[in-house]
Amino acid sequence: MINPQPGELASPAGVLLPHEEEKQMEERTLPINVDVLDQIVCVRLDVTIWSGQKKLTAEDLGLAPEQVPPEELAALGRKRICDPKELAPFYKLKQRGMRLLKQHGVRFLDGYAVPANQMAALNDKLDDLGQEFQQAKAEFLARYENSIEDWVARHPDWAPQIRRAVETPERVAATLQWKRACYRVVHPATGTDPGLVAEVGGLGGQLLREVAQEAKETYEESFKDKAEITRRALRPLKRIYEKLRSLSFLEPQVKPFLDLMSTVISNADGQDGPIAGQALRELQSLLRLLMEPEDILAGNFPVFRVPAAKIKPAKPAKPQPLAFDLPAEEPEAELPEKPEAAPPAMPGPPAQQAEQPAWFF
């Protein structure tokens, strides 16, 4: 590999074979110290929703038992005893809750590991959704019997089959539940637990895999083959940056990449009008890099270089929040989220950046 000259950008150093990538990821993540347990809190969200369905029986179809194949051979399926639209609000609220957890945390044990300093704010948002869930539950139960009658009226030929399967309001109420729990995982009183060490050691790799998946979806939906984009397309990138930044203690090797990421996003966000040209190509390259965690861990990504004489010994800067408003979770159009407060500003990009050659690939 040719070393970059002062003021130039370094290029990717090479490609690993798939089995080498997996081995390197495992070797990189396992040695992480279980002290990260002191920096995380586990948040678990359990949401149960009444299905509004019951098993279809031979009697429903006017068949004798001997006319129906055995269950090990075939199943008759299920019948709806309630309009699915009546239950849609509950599924949307559950989806918003899970999206919040994915935005702020990483999968761990039976929940999500989130930074301890974000737990209170996250719990407030989840509890707000929980209150919406309880309100939707009360409204649904108040009209439950009428909604069943409306469903029967829409399917009069199947009225007996529907009525036989109707659940009581009390049974439905017991099925509609929103529960949130927070807990800490602590070190064993004596010695170490190899299983716990493995779980904690894998958090860095899990973080990068989740980010890679989010980057892939963002690229496919908003950036692939695009000649220009609007600032709305930057929202998922900003969320990915904030997730990586707040959880970077799980995988310290991502910190140099965060500097590049914040610079590229800030440059694109500072443009007037639609984002196109080099700024767009850099964003597309950034997403492709996010899809390749091993390149990030190995440092195989462009970094800003300055002449050696200008480099002053300094302690590496801690990644900072981006200098623009971080949008709330990216919901579907009908599920807007209350925007979060603008995070503190971060230092601007290096002065010589405007003269840098393009680094997209």
NUVOMI-662715 format. One record per residue (C-alpha): residue number from 1; residue in three letters; x, y, z; chain. Coordinates in steps of 0.05 Angstrom, whole numbers, plus 5000, padded with zeros to 4 digits. Each point is the difference from the previous one (the first is absolute). Layout:
<rs>
<NUM, ALA, <X, Y, Z>, A>,
...
</rs>
This chain:
<rs>
<1, MET, <5000, 5000, 5000>, A>,
<2, ILE, <5026, 5070, 4982>, A>,
<3, ASN, <5003, 5046, 5059>, A>,
<4, PRO, <4958, 5063, 4990>, A>,
<5, GLN, <5035, 5066, 4993>, A>,
<6, PRO, <4986, 5058, 5049>, A>,
<7, GLY, <4932, 5030, 4985>, A>,
<8, GLU, <4975, 4938, 4963>, A>,
<9, LEU, <4949, 4947, 5019>, A>,
<10, ALA, <5020, 4928, 5013>, A>,
<11, SER, <4966, 4946, 4958>, A>,
<12, PRO, <4973, 4933, 5023>, A>,
<13, ALA, <5057, 4952, 5013>, A>,
<14, GLY, <4973, 4934, 4976>, A>,
<15, VAL, <4945, 4948, 5004>, A>,
<16, LEU, <4993, 4942, 5048>, A>,
<17, LEU, <4968, 4934, 4981>, A>,
<18, PRO, <4934, 4986, 5036>, A>,
<19, HIS, <5029, 4948, 5048>, A>,
<20, GLU, <5057, 5048, 5016>, A>,
<21, GLU, <4951, 5056, 5015>, A>,
<22, GLU, <4961, 4956, 5048>, A>,
<23, LYS, <5064, 4978, 5035>, A>,
<24, GLN, <5025, 5071, 5007>, A>,
<25, MET, <4933, 5024, 5027>, A>,
<26, GLU, <5000, 4944, 5052>, A>,
<27, GLU, <5072, 5015, 5021>, A>,
<28, ARG, <4985, 5074, 5004>, A>,
<29, THR, <4937, 4997, 5041>, A>,
<30, LEU, <5014, 4945, 5051>, A>,
<31, PRO, <5056, 5034, 5040>, A>,
<32, ILE, <4955, 5059, 5020>, A>,
<33, ASN, <5000, 5008, 5076>, A>,
<34, VAL, <4936, 4985, 5037>, A>,
<35, ASP, <5009, 5068, 5033>, A>,
<36, VAL, <4952, 5026, 4946>, A>,
<37, LEU, <4945, 4971, 5044>, A>,
<38, ASP, <5009, 5061, 5044>, A>,
<39, GLN, <4983, 5045, 4941>, A>,
<40, ILE, <4937, 4966, 4974>, A>,
<41, VAL, <4930, 4986, 5023>, A>,
<42, CYS, <4956, 4946, 4970>, A>,
<43, VAL, <4931, 5021, 4978>, A>,
<44, ARG, <4947, 4949, 4983>, A>,
<45, LEU, <4933, 5014, 4967>, A>,
<46, ASP, <4946, 4947, 5001>, A>,
<47, VAL, <4938, 5016, 4960>, A>,
<48, THR, <4945, 4948, 4990>, A>,
<49, ILE, <4943, 5013, 4952>, A>,
<50, TRP, <4935, 4961, 4992>, A>,
<51, SER, <5001, 4967, 4931>, A>,
<52, GLY, <4926, 5007, 4986>, A>,
<53, GLN, <5001, 4929, 4971>, A>,
<54, LYS, <4979, 4930, 5019>, A>,
<55, LYS, <5014, 4932, 4972>, A>,
<56, LEU, <4955, 4979, 4943>, A>,
<57, THR, <4963, 4935, 5016>, A>,
<58, ALA, <4967, 4946, 4959>, A>,
<59, GLU, <4933, 5022, 5029>, A>,
<60, ASP, <5012, 5070, 4972>, A>,
<61, LEU, <5006, 4970, 4930>, A>,
<62, GLY, <4941, 4952, 5008>, A>,
<63, LEU, <5045, 4939, 4999>, A>,
<64, ALA, <4998, 4937, 5041>, A>,
<65, PRO, <5063, 4985, 5040>, A>,
<66, GLU, <5018, 4941, 4955>, A>,
<67, GLN, <4998, 5047, 4939>, A>,
<68, VAL, <5058, 5041, 5028>, A>,
<69, PRO, <5072, 4976, 4992>, A>,
<70, PRO, <5039, 4988, 5065>, A>,
<71, GLU, <5036, 5060, 5029>, A>,
<72, GLU, <5068, 4969, 4987>, A>,
<73, LEU, <4982, 5000, 4926>, A>,
<74, ALA, <4964, 5067, 4990>, A>,
<75, ALA, <4972, 5059, 5038>, A>,
<76, LEU, <4935, 5035, 4985>, A>,
<77, GLY, <5027, 5068, 5016>, A>,
<78, ARG, <4969, 5057, 5040>, A>,
<79, LYS, <4940, 5046, 4996>, A>,
<80, ARG, <4996, 5073, 5017>, A>,
<81, ILE, <4948, 5018, 5052>, A>,
<82, CYS, <5016, 5075, 5000>, A>,
<83, ASP, <5019, 5052, 4948>, A>,
<84, PRO, <5076, 5001, 4996>, A>,
<85, LYS, <4998, 5075, 4993>, A>,
<86, GLU, <4975, 5004, 5072>, A>,
<87, LEU, <5067, 4971, 5024>, A>,
<88, ALA, <5046, 5039, 4953>, A>,
<89, PRO, <5013, 5056, 5052>, A>,
<90, PHE, <5030, 4950, 5049>, A>,
<91, TYR, <5048, 4971, 4948>, A>,
<92, LYS, <5022, 5070, 4980>, A>,
<93, LEU, <5014, 5019, 5072>, A>,
<94, LYS, <5040, 4936, 5011>, A>,
<95, GLN, <5039, 5015, 4936>, A>,
<96, ARG, <5017, 5070, 5024>, A>,
<97, GLY, <5023, 4973, 5067>, A>,
<98, MET, <5046, 4948, 4969>, A>,
<99, ARG, <5027, 5053, 4952>, A>,
<100, LEU, <5019, 5044, 5059>, A>,
<101, LEU, <5038, 4943, 5032>, A>,
<102, LYS, <5037, 4985, 4935>, A>,
<103, GLN, <5017, 5073, 4991>, A>,
<104, HIS, <5030, 5008, 5069>, A>,
<105, GLY, <5025, 4930, 5018>, A>,
<106, VAL, <5028, 4934, 4976>, A>,
<107, ARG, <4971, 4931, 5009>, A>,
<108, PHE, <5025, 4968, 5064>, A>,
<109, LEU, <4973, 4939, 5037>, A>,
<110, ASP, <4924, 5006, 4999>, A>,
<111, GLY, <4998, 5076, 4990>, A>,
<112, TYR, <5041, 5058, 4976>, A>,
<113, ALA, <5063, 5028, 5031>, A>,
<114, VAL, <4996, 5076, 5001>, A>,
<115, PRO, <5050, 5051, 5028>, A>,
<116, ALA, <4984, 5012, 5073>, A>,
<117, ASN, <4998, 5075, 4989>, A>,
<118, GLN, <4944, 4992, 4949>, A>,
<119, MET, <4956, 4954, 5040>, A>,
<120, ALA, <4956, 5053, 5032>, A>,
<121, ALA, <4984, 5036, 4935>, A>,
<122, LEU, <4987, 4934, 4964>, A>,
<123, ASN, <4954, 4975, 5056>, A>,
<124, ASP, <4960, 5065, 4996>, A>,
<125, LYS, <4988, 4989, 4926>, A>,
<126, LEU, <4981, 4928, 5010>, A>,
<127, ASP, <4953, 5018, 5057>, A>,
<128, ASP, <4967, 5053, 4955>, A>,
<129, LEU, <4987, 4946, 4949>, A>,
<130, GLY, <4975, 4955, 5055>, A>,
<131, GLN, <4948, 5052, 5019>, A>,
<132, GLU, <4978, 5004, 4928>, A>,
<133, PHE, <4993, 4925, 5000>, A>,
<134, GLN, <4957, 5001, 5063>, A>,
<135, GLN, <4956, 5055, 4970>, A>,
<136, ALA, <4991, 4960, 4936>, A>,
<137, LYS, <4984, 4939, 5042>, A>,
<138, ALA, <4946, 5036, 5039>, A>,
<139, GLU, <4969, 5028, 4936>, A>,
<140, PHE, <5001, 4932, 4966>, A>,
<141, LEU, <4968, 4963, 5059>, A>,
<142, ALA, <4946, 5053, 5004>, A>,
<143, ARG, <4978, 4985, 4929>, A>,
<144, TYR, <5020, 4926, 5000>, A>,
<145, GLU, <4930, 4970, 4998>, A>,
<146, ASN, <4977, 5049, 4947>, A>,
<147, SER, <5061, 4986, 4957>, A>,
<148, ILE, <4985, 4925, 5003>, A>,
<149, GLU, <4928, 5013, 4978>, A>,
<150, ASP, <5025, 5043, 4943>, A>,
<151, TRP, <5047, 4944, 4978>, A>,
<152, VAL, <4943, 4950, 5003>, A>,
<153, ALA, <4957, 5047, 4958>, A>,
<154, ARG, <5054, 5002, 4947>, A>,
<155, HIS, <5002, 4924, 4997>, A>,
<156, PRO, <4928, 4978, 5012>, A>,
<157, ASP, <5010, 4932, 4968>, A>,
<158, TRP, <5052, 4984, 5053>, A>,
<159, ALA, <4965, 5031, 5060>, A>,
<160, PRO, <4993, 4934, 5040>, A>,
<161, GLN, <5073, 4982, 4990>, A>,
<162, ILE, <5022, 5069, 5023>, A>,
<163, ARG, <4954, 5004, 5061>, A>,
<164, ARG, <5023, 4931, 5025>, A>,
<165, ALA, <5071, 5025, 5004>, A>,
<166, VAL, <4990, 5069, 5031>, A>,
<167, GLU, <5042, 5013, 5062>, A>,
<168, THR, <4975, 5038, 5061>, A>,
<169, PRO, <5024, 5072, 5009>, A>,
<170, GLU, <5036, 4978, 5064>, A>,
<171, ARG, <5040, 4947, 4962>, A>,
<172, VAL, <5018, 5050, 4946>, A>,
<173, ALA, <5021, 5052, 5051>, A>,
<174, ALA, <5047, 4950, 5034>, A>,
<175, THR, <5034, 4987, 4933>, A>,
<176, LEU, <5014, 5073, 4983>, A>,
<177, GLN, <5061, 5017, 5043>, A>,
<178, TRP, <5057, 5050, 4997>, A>,
<179, LYS, <5057, 4986, 5049>, A>,
<180, ARG, <5068, 5033, 5006>, A>,
<181, ALA, <5056, 4977, 5046>, A>,
<182, CYS, <5071, 5026, 5013>, A>,
<183, TYR, <5055, 4962, 5034>, A>,
<184, ARG, <5075, 4997, 5007>, A>,
<185, VAL, <5044, 4939, 4988>, A>,
<186, VAL, <5053, 4997, 5054>, A>,
<187, HIS, <5066, 4963, 5008>, A>,
<188, PRO, <5000, 4934, 5038>, A>,
<189, ALA, <5015, 5007, 5074>, A>,
<190, THR, <5063, 4958, 4990>, A>,
<191, GLY, <5039, 4982, 4938>, A>,
<192, THR, <4974, 5010, 4930>, A>,
<193, ASP, <4944, 4969, 4959>, A>,
<194, PRO, <5026, 4977, 4931>, A>,
<195, GLY, <4930, 5004, 4971>, A>,
<196, LEU, <4992, 5072, 5024>, A>,
<197, VAL, <5069, 5019, 4974>, A>,
<198, ALA, <4981, 4971, 4931>, A>,
<199, GLU, <4934, 5037, 4999>, A>,
<200, VAL, <5031, 5067, 5020>, A>,
<201, GLY, <5059, 4989, 4954>, A>,
<202, GLY, <4953, 4991, 4941>, A>,
<203, LEU, <4965, 5066, 5011>, A>,
<204, GLY, <5049, 5038, 4955>, A>,
<205, GLY, <4989, 4952, 4943>, A>,
<206, GLN, <4925, 5002, 5011>, A>,
<207, LEU, <5001, 5075, 4997>, A>,
<208, LEU, <5037, 5000, 4933>, A>,
<209, ARG, <4954, 4947, 4971>, A>,
<210, GLU, <4938, 5040, 5018>, A>,
<211, VAL, <5030, 5063, 4972>, A>,
<212, ALA, <5020, 4963, 4936>, A>,
<213, GLN, <4928, 4977, 4991>, A>,
<214, GLU, <4972, 5069, 5012>, A>,
<215, ALA, <5050, 5029, 4950>, A>,
<216, LYS, <4981, 4948, 4948>, A>,
<217, GLU, <4926, 5017, 5007>, A>,
<218, THR, <5014, 5074, 4997>, A>,
<219, TYR, <5044, 4993, 4939>, A>,
<220, GLU, <4949, 4957, 4962>, A>,
<221, GLU, <4941, 5044, 5018>, A>,
<222, SER, <5028, 5071, 4994>, A>,
<223, PHE, <5069, 5002, 4967>, A>,
<224, LYS, <5010, 4945, 4948>, A>,
<225, ASP, <5002, 5026, 4928>, A>,
<226, LYS, <4977, 5069, 5023>, A>,
<227, ALA, <5025, 5063, 4964>, A>,
<228, GLU, <4978, 5045, 5057>, A>,
<229, ILE, <4967, 4994, 5068>, A>,
<230, THR, <4965, 5047, 5049>, A>,
<231, ARG, <5022, 5012, 5072>, A>,
<232, ARG, <4946, 4952, 5024>, A>,
<233, ALA, <5044, 4943, 4974>, A>,
<234, LEU, <5054, 5021, 5050>, A>,
<235, ARG, <4956, 4982, 5060>, A>,
<236, PRO, <5016, 4926, 5004>, A>,
<237, LEU, <5074, 5016, 4991>, A>,
<238, LYS, <4998, 5048, 5058>, A>,
<239, ARG, <4966, 4948, 5043>, A>,
<240, ILE, <5052, 4948, 4981>, A>,
<241, TYR, <5055, 5049, 5020>, A>,
<242, GLU, <4968, 5015, 5067>, A>,
<243, LYS, <4991, 4925, 5014>, A>,
<244, LEU, <5073, 4986, 4984>, A>,
<245, ARG, <5024, 5060, 5040>, A>,
<246, SER, <4960, 4986, 5063>, A>,
<247, LEU, <5019, 4926, 4999>, A>,
<248, SER, <5072, 5008, 4975>, A>,
<249, PHE, <5026, 4976, 5068>, A>,
<250, LEU, <4978, 4931, 4977>, A>,
<251, GLU, <5047, 5003, 4941>, A>,
<252, PRO, <5052, 5055, 5008>, A>,
<253, GLN, <5029, 4987, 4931>, A>,
<254, VAL, <4941, 5037, 4968>, A>,
<255, LYS, <5020, 5067, 5030>, A>,
<256, PRO, <5047, 5021, 4943>, A>,
<257, PHE, <4945, 4983, 4951>, A>,
<258, LEU, <4951, 5044, 5038>, A>,
<259, ASP, <5043, 5061, 4984>, A>,
<260, LEU, <4995, 4986, 4926>, A>,
<261, MET, <4926, 4984, 5005>, A>,
<262, SER, <4982, 5065, 5035>, A>,
<263, THR, <5041, 5041, 4950>, A>,
<264, VAL, <4967, 4969, 4939>, A>,
<265, ILE, <4930, 5007, 5028>, A>,
<266, SER, <5012, 5071, 5023>, A>,
<267, ASN, <5027, 5021, 4933>, A>,
<268, ALA, <4940, 4972, 4963>, A>,
<269, ASP, <4951, 5031, 5050>, A>,
<270, GLY, <5033, 5068, 4990>, A>,
<271, GLN, <4985, 5002, 4926>, A>,
<272, ASP, <4945, 5043, 4970>, A>,
<273, GLY, <4945, 4965, 4963>, A>,
<274, PRO, <5000, 4926, 4981>, A>,
<275, ILE, <5062, 4959, 5018>, A>,
<276, ALA, <5035, 4976, 4936>, A>,
<277, GLY, <5068, 4992, 4968>, A>,
<278, GLN, <5061, 4985, 5043>, A>,
<279, ALA, <4961, 5010, 5066>, A>,
<280, LEU, <4950, 4946, 4979>, A>,
<281, ARG, <5054, 4952, 4976>, A>,
<282, GLU, <5037, 5007, 5067>, A>,
<283, LEU, <4936, 4984, 5037>, A>,
<284, GLN, <4989, 4939, 4957>, A>,
<285, SER, <5071, 4978, 5013>, A>,
<286, LEU, <4990, 5011, 5074>, A>,
<287, LEU, <4940, 4953, 5000>, A>,
<288, ARG, <5039, 4948, 4962>, A>,
<289, LEU, <5055, 5004, 5052>, A>,
<290, LEU, <4949, 4992, 5056>, A>,
<291, MET, <4978, 4935, 4966>, A>,
<292, GLU, <5072, 4973, 5007>, A>,
<293, PRO, <5015, 5000, 5076>, A>,
<294, GLU, <5068, 4967, 4990>, A>,
<295, ASP, <5025, 5057, 4957>, A>,
<296, ILE, <4981, 5048, 5056>, A>,
<297, LEU, <5035, 4958, 5054>, A>,
<298, ALA, <5062, 4993, 4957>, A>,
<299, GLY, <5002, 5075, 4984>, A>,
<300, ASN, <4989, 4987, 4926>, A>,
<301, PHE, <4964, 5065, 4987>, A>,
<302, PRO, <5019, 5070, 4978>, A>,
<303, VAL, <5029, 5045, 5055>, A>,
<304, PHE, <5022, 5072, 4997>, A>,
<305, ARG, <5076, 5008, 4998>, A>,
<306, VAL, <5039, 5063, 5019>, A>,
<307, PRO, <5074, 5015, 4993>, A>,
<308, ALA, <5041, 4970, 5057>, A>,
<309, ALA, <5027, 5069, 5019>, A>,
<310, LYS, <4929, 5024, 5015>, A>,
<311, ILE, <4983, 4941, 5044>, A>,
<312, LYS, <5001, 5018, 5074>, A>,
<313, PRO, <4998, 4946, 5053>, A>,
<314, ALA, <4930, 4998, 5028>, A>,
<315, LYS, <4954, 4953, 5036>, A>,
<316, PRO, <4950, 4969, 4950>, A>,
<317, ALA, <4935, 5039, 5001>, A>,
<318, LYS, <4938, 4965, 5025>, A>,
<319, PRO, <4947, 4993, 4944>, A>,
<320, GLN, <4948, 5054, 5009>, A>,
<321, PRO, <4927, 5005, 4980>, A>,
<322, LEU, <4989, 5029, 4931>, A>,
<323, ALA, <4989, 5075, 4996>, A>,
<324, PHE, <4930, 4994, 4970>, A>,
<325, ASP, <4934, 4976, 5028>, A>,
<326, LEU, <4996, 4925, 5005>, A>,
<327, PRO, <4931, 4979, 4975>, A>,
<328, ALA, <4958, 4952, 5039>, A>,
<329, GLU, <4993, 4927, 4980>, A>,
<330, GLU, <4984, 4993, 4926>, A>,
<331, PRO, <4927, 4978, 5001>, A>,
<332, GLU, <4953, 4989, 4943>, A>,
<333, ALA, <4964, 5063, 4978>, A>,
<334, GLU, <4941, 4987, 5046>, A>,
<335, LEU, <5044, 4990, 5061>, A>,
<336, PRO, <5036, 5066, 5013>, A>,
<337, GLU, <5044, 5005, 5062>, A>,
<338, LYS, <5012, 5060, 5044>, A>,
<339, PRO, <5068, 5028, 4978>, A>,
<340, GLU, <5057, 4999, 5050>, A>,
<341, ALA, <5036, 5062, 5024>, A>,
<342, ALA, <5060, 5022, 4959>, A>,
<343, PRO, <5065, 4970, 5027>, A>,
<344, PRO, <5061, 5044, 5014>, A>,
<345, ALA, <5041, 5025, 4941>, A>,
<346, MET, <5064, 4965, 4981>, A>,
<347, PRO, <5064, 5029, 4970>, A>,
<348, GLY, <4998, 5012, 4925>, A>,
<349, PRO, <5039, 4959, 4949>, A>,
<350, PRO, <5074, 5013, 4987>, A>,
<351, ALA, <5013, 5066, 4964>, A>,
<352, GLN, <5034, 4966, 4941>, A>,
<353, GLN, <4941, 4954, 4987>, A>,
<354, ALA, <4973, 5042, 4942>, A>,
<355, GLU, <5063, 4985, 4961>, A>,
<356, GLN, <4996, 4925, 5013>, A>,
<357, PRO, <4993, 4954, 4939>, A>,
<358, ALA, <4937, 4957, 4996>, A>,
<359, TRP, <5005, 4935, 5038>, A>,
<360, PHE, <4937, 4964, 4977>, A>,
<361, PHE, <5009, 4930, 4973>, A>,
</rs>
